[in-house]
Amino acid sequence: MAVTILHDKDADLKYLNGLTVAIMGYGAQGTAQALCLRDSGVKVIIGVRKGPSYDRAKADGFEVMSVSEAAEKGDIIHILLPDEMQGKVYESEIKQHMKAGKVLCCSHGFNIVFKQIIPPSDVDVIMVAPKAPGTEVRKTYKAGFGVPGLVAVKQNASGKAKEIALAIAKAEGLTKAGVLECTFEEETYEDLFGEQAVLCGGTVQLIKYGFETLVEAGYPPEMAYFECLHELKLIVDLIYEGGIQRMNEVISNTAEWGEYVSGPRVISPAVKKEMKKILKDIESGKFAKNWMDEANKGCPNLKKKREELGKHPIEIVGKQIRSLFEKK
């Protein structure tokens, strides 16, 4: 199914005239999106609890207040808190201020799709999702361009929800690169799947298994680190720049032939079957339920996994190697 790609000509900042955008949270995305919106002439306030993020927002010249105060004052409530926190914060500090005519905005559909947040029917519910880390969003905007993004509309109470979403995307520079119009479900399911099966879960596990295989066969861990982790960035950069074929043009014929004959042995059809099960778990809400149960218990298993990863030889060797290449 084809998606619609929209650019600057398809968006108009007039839909933000006279409106106040309340950014909830001032982490990487909150910081980047708030600064870009302000630089585009949009009135922005920040809702965040007292602490380092509060102080940074103050230092950046924003009007900063509690989440509840910002939700009351804002016309567009843009929630950029961690997924596991959004539902509780919405119930305790935002819900009572979601009056008719307001707009609820997010950059990931997790809490709407899995009903951690259930907004009233008389507000617009939209998504503006930059497809890059916050640091890249800001850096690219300052360079006069923008990163690609997604826009979606879940509720269109005002009749102009899409126009508002596109205006926010334009103010953040996203329409310069192009934004894809999608649904909340498409963004949420694909994003979670990509993270788990390929970008984070799949890639990390592949790196660890490759490293372990070489080390267990008696090869130096330092060399295994370079082969299985360090050089990955170089390969990914080539793929990013021009696709898989571009990468194959740059690597040796030997490496390319190895890709064709050995790649399918490592990532076999059985892996794809497992990926389909992962996608089903995401679409059914099973993953979301498990994650929220974990988060509500204080993330004991997540913390344990982090600790175990820190003790893995690839992390220990990696720190030592990276320190050799630091600028003195």
Disulfide bonds with the S-S distance in Angstrom:
none
